Each structure stands twice: as C-alpha cells, then as structure tokens.
Amino acid sequence: MSEVLANEKSNLSSMRQLMLRSSGEPESGRSSSPGMDLDMIYESPSRQKVLIVDDDLDTQQLLKEILRIAGYDVMGAGNASEAVRKVMDIPPDIILLDLMMPDTDGWQTYQYLRELTNAPVIIVSAKANKEDVVQGLQIGVDDYVTKPFFNDEVIARVKAVLRRAKATEQKTTLIFPHISLMVNLETQEVTIRNLPVHLTSKEFAILSVLARNAPKNVPYEVLSKELWGEDSPQVRKRLKYLIYLLRRKLEKDPANPVLVINNEAIGYRLQTNIS
C-alpha cells in the first residue's frame, strides 16, 4: 500500500479525465435538489462530498442513491487502492467505510486514509458485535452503523457527524471537562486542572492539533508535516522529544502518561475521557 500511496502522490499533477456532465430536474416538493454522482461527473463545489468505500457494488450504489437524493455529492470505491485515489483526487467531507473487503480490510484501509485526510469516518458494516464497535471508536472513527441499515438513519448519522466536525473547526476555545483541560486556539492560553500552562510555540502547535482531533489518533506523518512541513526520521525524533516535553507540562506522572497517548505504528492522540 505504501507503493500505492507513492504512485498516487506522483500523479497528483496530472489532469483528471473530463467526463460528460449530466443534469436532471429535482423532484417536485423536495426541499433540496439531488446531489451528484462524482464517479460520473465533476463535483459541485457547493455541496458536501461523501466517499463510500464498499466492495459490494449493490450496497455502494444504494448508499450513493440515498445520499445523492439527500443533497450530497457522492463517489464510490471498491477497495483500499481505489479509495486512496479518490481521496487524493477529490477530497471528501466524510467517508463511509465497510470493514469486510478483500485484500485490504476496513481497519487497514482506515489507517491508510488517515494518512491522507482528517475527514470524519463512519463505519458501515455487517459486523455488529460489540468488540468491533468498540475497536472502531477506540481507533478514532466518528460513528458506527450496522447493516442492514435504515435509509433515514444513514442520512441522520452523516448529518450529525458533519455537524460535529464543523463545530470543532469553528471553535476557538476547546474545553475537555473530564481531564480539566482548556486550550484557546486564538490566544494560545492553556490550563490544566485549573492551572495555567506555559508552552513554547511548537508545544502549543502539537497540542492544538491533538486537541482539534481529539480523541482520534493523529498519524505521525500528519503531525510531522503540520509542525515542520516534512516527514523524515530526524523529524520523527523531534516529534518524539516534543511529546516528551509536552507530557512533562500536562501529565501528573510523565513517565506513565494518561493524557497524551502513543498508539504504536499509528500516531498520538489526546485522551479526553479518563475514568
């Protein structure tokens, strides 16, 4: 998959193939006109875009139709490689991801996508056992819908997740009451357990990225490029040292961190709900 990512990144400068634009009259009485299938035509810049990753074409087409009629632009992918291409070609606002796919399953596909986009992800899967739901939420997915699903439920879940994502983007002050942390993105003020914390510009930069994405994991590559504009072994060492410094200022016991968590081979996350 690393070869796929490299190949796709090298092709970003090439023009997308032009396709014929089709149009249709909206159904009478509907409050908003249907969205577009982006696998057939160019995207509409004014609509939110949904990427549906599912190897079952019938399910993929059903979800497309449900969301297109609800006013979203939609596009589909049948496997991880195709999903990577779609994300790099037309960045989605939200992703619906199946778990049981051939070659590369949904869990691994999620990790690949997280290296490319911070778009919220909803798992839509026939795997309905509690362990899979918990695993999904722990690694940072935004919601979990089981198959078979109700059409209205899918639309409601998509709207709710997009609302939460937009609200997080617009906030200037992030408050996490369970860990007594406040982060002001404008003034760069930080308090932990009601005490002010004095951070360097780099320390605040990494905390703000973790806070904006909390409680989801932020991949090492994303953090490295956000802070230093590149990703390399030397930059990863700087990142690790910066996390060490941040923990010394936030954690009660920096040697046993409970706030800034490292998920090996994935990235770091801010733990916002400690029992």
Buried (B, 14 or more C-beta within 10 A) or exposed (E): BEEBBEEBEEEEEEEEEEEEEEEEEEEEEEEEBBBBBBBEBBBBEEBBBBBBBBBBEEBBBBBBBBBBBBBBBBBBBBBBBBBBBBBBBBBBBBBBBBBEBEEBEBBEBBBBBBBBBBBBBBBBBBBEEEEBBEBBBEBBBBBBBBBEBEBEEBBEBBBEBBEEBEEBEEBEEBEBEEBEBBBBBEEBBBBBEEEEBEBEEBBBBBBBBBBBBBBBBBBBBBBBEBBBEEBEEEBBEBBEEBBEBBBEBBBEEBEEBEBBBBBEEBBBBBBBEEE
